[in-house]
Amino acid sequence: MDTRTHGPTIATLAAPGLRPRFLRSVGILISAASLFIGAPIVALAGGNPAQPTSDRQLAPTLSSQLATLTPAQLKIYKVKVASHSTPTATSPRIANCPFTGGPTIAAAPGTASCSYGPRTSVWMNQQQEGNNNTWCGPATISMMYSHWSITVTQAQAASDMGTNADGTSRGPMQTEANRYQSHNPYVWQNVGPGGGGTVNDSGPTDLYNYAADDIANWNAPVGYNVETYAYYHGHPLWHYPTQDYKHYFPGYAYDYNNNLGVQDDFYGGEQDWYYYKNLWMAVDDMTTKFGGYGGFIPNQILW
């Protein structure tokens, strides 16, 4: 198992100060998500580097996912959405953020003008995805559960989710993320408007803010669904300079320079860092139409 830890990558794009763009209301999100009800099956599921175009999935709507939550989980999810939009009185935040109320902590020199704190990482064990590199979904789930000292093996997760040689679909993965824990009610949350946009729009900022929110304020890892190559963005992830893989891995960290840390199960759970725009481009590569650009289904983070 290769457990080397790499530092933050050099950004492939200029790194402007990040201006967080917070969630709209739950009602607006549900309305936006409803636009994708009945979306066609598309070749987008993650998990099989050997057959990168054979995977199939539906992008789960927010309403369909909320229906899988217990009443207690749904209550927590609504609190999460509300506190993401309007920080609570006890949410610690970096000084100079445009929030009202709550304690603040001083920003480190040279950091983004507004960010999260104080927790910047969560622990998970490190795993290599099994079954001939088709179990990135089960490995991601197993690692995320390990954060709460809950043992869900890759084999158990694969059985629960119906993982096969084509990988794992997002819908069953969301259900599995909530099956054995109630600490954090997971949904595939949209980042950016409808999953489209450009690197200068809200998608990358949403991606960073959602990940930082779960890690800093909810003590929870996140999950990413990426593709390591598509025509519009090329190869945005340094660890995949030539490959075209559809892939899941969990997120464990963020920093105040807009980098996001992942534990990549294709490399034994190795802890890697990507600039937030690069990671967003890999998410957008997963959802672009016909290997091009345009937001075929919503860009989402397992949050």
C-alpha positions as CSV (number, residue, x, y, z in Angstrom):
1,M,0.0,0.0,0.0
2,D,1.4,3.3,-1.0
3,T,0.5,5.8,1.7
4,R,2.7,8.7,0.7
5,T,1.2,12.1,1.3
6,H,1.7,14.8,-1.4
7,G,1.4,18.5,-0.7
8,P,-1.0,20.8,-2.5
9,T,-0.6,20.8,-6.2
10,I,0.5,23.8,-8.3
11,A,-2.7,25.3,-9.7
12,T,-3.1,24.9,-13.5
13,L,-5.1,28.1,-13.4
14,A,-4.7,31.4,-11.6
15,A,-5.9,31.2,-8.1
16,P,-8.1,34.1,-7.2
17,G,-9.3,34.7,-3.7
18,L,-12.2,32.4,-3.2
19,R,-15.5,34.2,-2.5
20,P,-17.9,31.6,-1.0
21,R,-21.2,31.3,-2.7
22,F,-23.7,29.7,-0.3
23,L,-26.7,27.4,-0.8
24,R,-30.0,28.6,-2.0
25,S,-33.0,27.6,0.0
26,V,-34.1,23.9,0.2
27,G,-37.2,24.7,-1.9
28,I,-35.1,26.2,-4.7
29,L,-32.8,23.2,-4.6
30,I,-35.7,20.8,-4.8
31,S,-37.2,22.7,-7.7
32,A,-33.9,22.7,-9.6
33,A,-33.3,19.1,-8.9
34,S,-36.8,18.2,-10.2
35,L,-35.7,19.3,-13.7
36,F,-33.7,16.1,-13.9
37,I,-36.5,13.7,-13.0
38,G,-36.8,11.2,-15.8
39,A,-33.3,12.0,-17.2
40,P,-32.1,9.3,-19.6
41,I,-29.7,6.6,-18.6
42,V,-26.2,7.8,-19.5
43,A,-22.8,6.2,-19.5
44,L,-21.5,7.9,-16.4
45,A,-21.2,5.5,-13.4
46,G,-17.9,5.3,-11.7
47,G,-15.6,2.4,-11.0
48,N,-14.0,0.5,-13.9
49,P,-10.8,1.9,-15.3
50,A,-10.5,-1.0,-17.8
51,Q,-13.9,-0.2,-19.3
52,P,-14.3,3.5,-18.9
53,T,-17.3,3.9,-21.2
54,S,-19.3,0.9,-20.2
55,D,-20.7,2.2,-16.9
56,R,-24.3,3.4,-16.7
57,Q,-26.2,5.4,-14.1
58,L,-28.9,8.0,-13.4
59,A,-28.2,11.2,-11.7
60,P,-30.3,11.0,-8.5
61,T,-32.6,13.9,-7.9
62,L,-32.7,15.6,-4.5
63,S,-36.3,14.7,-3.9
64,S,-35.7,11.0,-4.6
65,Q,-32.7,11.0,-2.2
66,L,-34.6,12.8,0.6
67,A,-37.2,10.1,0.4
68,T,-34.6,7.5,1.4
69,L,-33.8,9.4,4.7
70,T,-35.3,8.5,8.0
71,P,-37.3,11.4,9.7
72,A,-34.3,11.9,12.0
73,Q,-31.8,12.0,9.1
74,L,-34.1,14.4,7.2
75,K,-34.2,16.8,10.1
76,I,-30.4,16.8,10.4
77,Y,-30.1,17.4,6.6
78,K,-32.4,20.4,6.8
79,V,-30.3,21.8,9.6
80,K,-27.2,21.3,7.4
81,V,-28.7,23.1,4.5
82,A,-29.8,26.0,6.7
83,S,-26.5,26.3,8.5
84,H,-24.6,26.2,5.2
85,S,-26.6,29.1,3.9
86,T,-26.6,31.0,7.2
87,P,-24.0,30.0,9.7
88,T,-25.2,29.4,13.2
89,A,-24.2,31.4,16.3
90,T,-21.7,28.6,17.2
91,S,-20.1,28.2,13.8
92,P,-16.4,29.2,14.0
93,R,-15.5,31.2,10.9
94,I,-12.4,33.0,9.6
95,A,-12.4,36.7,10.4
96,N,-13.6,39.1,7.7
97,C,-16.2,36.6,6.3
98,P,-19.5,38.2,5.4
99,F,-21.4,36.4,8.2
100,T,-23.3,37.8,11.2
101,G,-22.9,36.4,14.7
102,G,-20.7,33.6,15.9
103,P,-17.1,33.6,17.0
104,T,-14.4,34.2,14.5
105,I,-10.7,33.2,14.2
106,A,-8.0,35.1,12.5
107,A,-7.1,34.3,9.0
108,A,-3.5,33.1,8.3
109,P,-1.4,35.4,6.2
110,G,-1.8,34.8,2.4
111,T,-5.0,32.8,2.8
112,A,-8.3,33.3,1.1
113,S,-10.2,36.3,2.5
114,C,-13.0,34.1,3.7
115,S,-12.8,30.4,4.6
116,Y,-13.7,27.8,7.1
117,G,-12.3,26.6,10.4
118,P,-11.0,25.3,12.6
119,R,-11.1,21.6,11.6
120,T,-9.4,21.1,8.3
121,S,-9.3,17.3,8.0
122,V,-11.0,14.1,9.2
123,W,-9.5,10.6,9.7
124,M,-10.3,7.6,7.5
125,N,-8.4,4.4,7.1
126,Q,-6.7,3.8,3.7
127,Q,-7.8,1.1,1.4
128,Q,-7.1,-0.2,-2.1
129,E,-10.2,-0.8,-4.2
130,G,-10.8,-4.5,-4.8
131,N,-12.3,-6.8,-7.4
132,N,-9.9,-5.8,-10.2
133,N,-10.3,-2.1,-9.8
134,T,-14.1,-2.1,-10.1
135,W,-14.9,-1.4,-6.5
136,C,-14.0,2.2,-6.1
137,G,-17.6,2.9,-4.9
138,P,-17.4,0.2,-2.2
139,A,-13.9,1.3,-1.2
140,T,-15.1,4.9,-0.9
141,I,-18.0,3.9,1.3
142,S,-15.9,1.6,3.5
143,M,-13.3,4.4,4.1
144,M,-16.0,6.9,4.9
145,Y,-17.6,4.6,7.4
146,S,-14.2,4.0,9.0
147,H,-14.1,7.6,10.1
148,W,-16.8,6.7,12.7
149,S,-15.2,3.4,13.6
150,I,-17.9,1.6,11.7
151,T,-16.8,-1.5,9.8
152,V,-18.5,-1.9,6.5
153,T,-16.3,-4.0,4.2
154,Q,-16.0,-3.4,0.5
155,A,-17.7,-6.8,-0.1
156,Q,-20.6,-5.8,2.1
157,A,-21.0,-2.4,0.5
158,A,-20.7,-4.0,-3.0
159,S,-23.4,-6.5,-2.1
160,D,-25.7,-3.8,-0.7
161,M,-25.2,-1.4,-3.7
162,G,-25.4,-4.0,-6.5
163,T,-21.9,-3.2,-7.7
164,N,-20.9,-5.1,-10.8
165,A,-18.2,-5.2,-13.4
166,D,-19.4,-1.8,-14.6
167,G,-19.0,-0.2,-11.2
168,T,-21.6,1.5,-8.8
169,S,-24.3,3.9,-9.5
170,R,-24.8,7.1,-7.5
171,G,-28.3,6.4,-6.2
172,P,-27.4,3.1,-4.4
173,M,-24.2,4.7,-3.1
174,Q,-26.1,7.5,-1.4
175,T,-28.5,5.0,0.3
176,E,-25.5,2.9,1.4
177,A,-23.8,6.0,2.9
178,N,-26.7,6.3,5.3
179,R,-27.5,2.7,5.9
180,Y,-25.2,2.1,9.0
181,Q,-24.8,5.6,10.4
182,S,-26.8,8.6,11.4
183,H,-24.0,11.0,12.1
184,N,-24.3,12.8,8.7
185,P,-27.2,12.3,6.3
186,Y,-25.6,12.1,2.9
187,V,-27.1,13.2,-0.4
188,W,-25.6,13.9,-3.8
189,Q,-25.7,17.7,-3.6
190,N,-25.6,19.8,-6.8
191,V,-22.6,22.1,-7.1
192,G,-23.1,24.9,-9.6
193,P,-26.3,25.6,-11.5
194,G,-27.5,22.4,-13.1
195,G,-24.0,20.9,-13.2
196,G,-22.9,23.2,-16.1
197,G,-21.0,26.5,-16.1
198,T,-17.3,27.2,-16.6
199,V,-14.4,27.3,-14.2
200,N,-15.2,31.0,-13.6
201,D,-18.7,30.3,-12.4
202,S,-20.1,29.0,-9.2
203,G,-19.4,25.2,-9.6
204,P,-15.8,25.2,-8.3
205,T,-16.6,27.5,-5.4
206,D,-19.6,25.4,-4.5
207,L,-17.5,22.3,-4.6
208,Y,-14.9,23.8,-2.2
209,N,-17.5,25.2,0.2
210,Y,-19.5,22.0,0.5
211,A,-16.4,19.9,1.1
212,A,-15.1,22.4,3.7
213,D,-18.4,22.6,5.4
214,D,-18.8,18.9,5.9
215,I,-15.2,18.5,7.2
216,A,-15.0,21.7,9.3
217,N,-18.5,21.9,10.8
218,W,-19.9,18.4,10.6
219,N,-16.8,16.3,11.1
220,A,-17.7,14.2,8.1
221,P,-15.8,13.0,5.0
222,V,-17.2,13.7,1.6
223,G,-17.4,11.7,-1.7
224,Y,-16.4,12.7,-5.2
225,N,-17.4,11.1,-8.6
226,V,-14.9,12.1,-11.3
227,E,-13.6,11.2,-14.7
228,T,-9.9,11.7,-15.3
229,Y,-10.2,12.9,-18.9
230,A,-12.7,14.6,-21.2
231,Y,-12.3,16.8,-24.2
232,Y,-13.1,20.1,-22.7
233,H,-11.0,19.9,-19.5
234,G,-8.3,17.4,-20.6
235,H,-6.5,15.7,-17.7
236,P,-7.1,18.0,-14.7
237,L,-5.7,15.6,-12.0
238,W,-2.0,15.3,-11.7
239,H,-2.1,11.7,-10.6
240,Y,-3.9,10.7,-13.9
241,P,-1.8,12.4,-16.6
242,T,-2.9,10.1,-19.5
243,Q,-5.7,7.9,-18.2
244,D,-9.4,8.1,-18.9
245,Y,-11.0,6.5,-15.8
246,K,-14.4,7.0,-14.2
247,H,-13.8,6.9,-10.5
248,Y,-15.0,7.5,-6.9
249,F,-12.8,8.5,-4.0
250,P,-13.5,10.2,-0.6
251,G,-12.4,13.6,0.5
252,Y,-10.7,14.0,3.8
253,A,-9.3,17.6,3.9
254,Y,-9.2,21.2,2.7
255,D,-6.8,24.1,3.3
256,Y,-7.1,27.8,3.2
257,N,-5.4,28.1,-0.2
258,N,-8.4,26.4,-1.9
259,N,-6.9,22.9,-2.1
260,L,-8.9,19.8,-1.4
261,G,-7.5,16.5,0.0
262,V,-8.7,13.1,-1.3
263,Q,-7.9,9.5,-0.3
264,D,-7.5,7.8,-3.7
265,D,-8.5,4.1,-3.4
266,F,-7.0,3.4,-6.9
267,Y,-3.6,4.1,-5.2
268,G,-4.2,2.3,-1.9
269,G,-6.0,5.2,-0.2
270,E,-3.1,7.5,-0.8
271,Q,-3.7,11.1,0.4
272,D,-3.4,13.5,-2.5
273,W,-4.1,17.2,-2.9
274,Y,-5.8,19.0,-5.8
275,Y,-6.5,22.6,-6.4
276,Y,-10.3,23.1,-6.1
277,K,-10.8,24.1,-9.8
278,N,-8.8,21.1,-11.0
279,L,-11.0,18.7,-8.8
280,W,-14.1,20.5,-10.1
281,M,-13.0,20.0,-13.7
282,A,-12.7,16.2,-13.0
283,V,-16.2,16.2,-11.6
284,D,-17.4,18.2,-14.6
285,D,-15.6,15.8,-16.9
286,M,-17.8,13.0,-15.4
287,T,-21.0,14.8,-16.4
288,T,-20.2,16.4,-19.8
289,K,-22.1,15.4,-22.9
290,F,-20.5,13.1,-25.4
291,G,-17.0,13.7,-24.1
292,G,-17.4,17.4,-24.6
293,Y,-18.8,20.2,-22.4
294,G,-22.2,21.3,-21.3
295,G,-23.5,19.6,-18.1
296,F,-25.3,16.5,-19.3
297,I,-26.4,15.8,-15.7
298,P,-25.8,17.8,-12.6
299,N,-22.4,18.0,-11.1
300,Q,-22.7,16.6,-7.5
301,I,-20.8,15.9,-4.3
302,L,-21.7,13.2,-1.8
303,W,-22.3,15.7,1.1
